Amino acid sequence: WERDGGAWEAIAFTIRRSTRARRARLTVTPDGEAVVVLPVRATVRSAGQLVDRHAAWVVRHVRLARERHARLAARPSLADGRTLAVGGVAHRVATVVDPARRRSRVDLSHEAGDPVELRVRLAPGDPRTVAALVEVWLRRQASMRLEARVAEFAPALGVQPSRLSVRAARRRWGSASRARAVSLNWRLVLAPTSVFDYVV
């Protein structure tokens, strides 16, 4: 329990057991759930004691995570009219139903003086959503851009990756193993250019 503004507030948390955990660990998930990871032999009581000791931290981070989650949930979907910054350039999503097409596709349309348009040409029989089609296009863009930047930065840093993977990690923007395998998050293509380059 945590005293907050004169009232007592219950702190709900989940306990997970891990054979790899050497000591109890307290985390808050991106959607605002408090989780205590316990070694196999640790008592349930120790989880409650850990939460009690860090109650203020838990309450604060659960609130922050839930607020962030609510903001993300309130974003408009990847549909007609949504604007995305791809490689630092605004792209407006526009959908067009094309009865002559057998398969949907995404094209870029750009005329002088107009914003870049990410035109989704929908085939009537294609079950995929606009969001799914745009994500496929974004992942391809991410792969091309990340490969190009890694190739550009590697000589300057005096390194040569053994492998580059572009993935959809939930918690990491990127990582590199001792075997020089580099993994980068495709969502970096939506980040500002300075952030994109920094992570690479």
Secondary structure as GFF3:
##gff-version 3
##sequence-region A 1 200
A	DSSP	beta_strand	2	4	.	.	.	ID=ss1
A	DSSP	beta_strand	7	9	.	.	.	ID=ss2
A	DSSP	beta_strand	13	18	.	.	.	ID=ss3
A	DSSP	beta_strand	25	28	.	.	.	ID=ss4
A	DSSP	beta_strand	34	39	.	.	.	ID=ss5
A	DSSP	alpha_helix	44	53	.	.	.	ID=ss6
A	DSSP	alpha_helix	55	73	.	.	.	ID=ss7
A	DSSP	beta_strand	83	86	.	.	.	ID=ss8
A	DSSP	beta_strand	89	97	.	.	.	ID=ss9
A	DSSP	beta_strand	105	109	.	.	.	ID=ss10
A	DSSP	beta_strand	116	122	.	.	.	ID=ss11
A	DSSP	alpha_helix	130	157	.	.	.	ID=ss12
A	DSSP	beta_strand	163	167	.	.	.	ID=ss13
A	DSSP	beta_strand	174	176	.	.	.	ID=ss14
A	DSSP	beta_strand	181	185	.	.	.	ID=ss15
A	DSSP	three_ten_helix	186	190	.	.	.	ID=ss16
A	DSSP	alpha_helix	193	199	.	.	.	ID=ss17
###
